[in-house]
Amino acid sequence: MRDVLPEIMRWWRSGLEFGLATVVGTFNSAPRPPGAAMAVRGDEVVGSVSGGCVEGAVFELATETRRPVLQRYGVSDDDAFAVGLTCGGIIDIFVEPISRDTFPELGDVAASIEEHEPVAVATVLSGPGEVGARRIIWPGRSSGSLGPGRLDDAVDDDARGMLAQGLTGIRHYGGEGERRLDDLAVFVHSFAPPPRMLVFGAIDFAAAVARVGKFLGYHVTVCDARPVFATPKRFPDADEVVVKWPHDYLASVSVDERTVICVLTHDPKFDVPLLEVALRTPAGYVGAMGSRRTHEDRMDRLREAGLTEEELARLRSPIGLDLGARTPEETAVSIAAELIQLRWGGSGRPLSTTRGRIHHDG
């Protein structure tokens, strides 16, 4: 919904009603992930739920429906799925009319998203509860109700856990919130702050990495100890440019499992102290640029500094996938490819040489 938020907030603030279609479940090779959204008002459409496969059918449903409805789109068969997906996948889409009356908390949700405050929207999709009932969950508070009993409490706990991991998906409960049952389906749409990409070394490669990192949705920071090189003008795509010794800066910021650390300094006085800190953080990715010889020298220095083999095994060096990259831009693509592979578990091989599913669950 981040992609369609500016437009739907314009409609919402103007008191207009519109249809909102959200991907809530995917199977096989579905083209868009859970949380992808399309908003419809009259002949205006923003966003996408399938990359084109079922947009027409969803547009009609979003235009016509006056109540929340869960619709499955997939391969046509004797069960008469509504529309055949050209990719052969199946998607579940929840379509609901949105206005100030039906979603009064949308302004608060939008404000939290814009301010990078974690927030989750939990919606009843099916079951004994009220389909379309909605609850908004922040780390320290909640608003709205999904139903009776302990349902709200159970969803609050699960939603906060999902927020911490940046996860969006369906959870099942009993009508009173029992976790051992699956009578009731609740879609939890997490809006966690964007993951961080920390790029160390204010060089031309860093500018390209910052650009591709921003494109992939990261909050990008470029850090270097040299003020003449670390300037916003040289890194216009970065969210922030910091002048500080890299290891001191990294030790001062919050790092989680979604954080990406790219060490592009390839200078021992910078990268060895920095990697001592980086490899002992929970960062999901730590990569360092350099030749094979530089890598071996760096590893020896890190062993001398006391890092264990287990800690050293986390280092991805030389950084990136083997694409034959030479330019800064090509190198940035190879780093982006490695990040995507790490996230979703792909082989890194040409798809034309593989078999089975194209999209991985991660």
Secondary structure, DSSP 8 states (H G I E B T S, - for coil): -GGGHHHHHHHHHTT--EEEEEEEEEESS-SS-TT-EEEEETTEEEE-SSTTSSHHHHHHHHHH-SS-EEEEE----TT--SS--TTS-EEEEEEEEE-TTT-TTHHHHHHHHHTT--EEEEEEEESSS-TT-EEEE-SS-EEE---STTHHHHHHHHHHHHHHHT--EEEEE-TT--TT--SEEEEEEEE----EEEEES-SHHHHHHHHHHHHTT-EEEEEES-TTT--TTT-TTSSEEEES-HHHHHHHS---TT-EEEE----HHHHHHHHHHHTTS--SEEEE---HHHHHHHHHHHHHTT--HHHHTTEE-S-S--S---SHHHHHHHHHHHHHHHHH----S-GGG--S-SS---
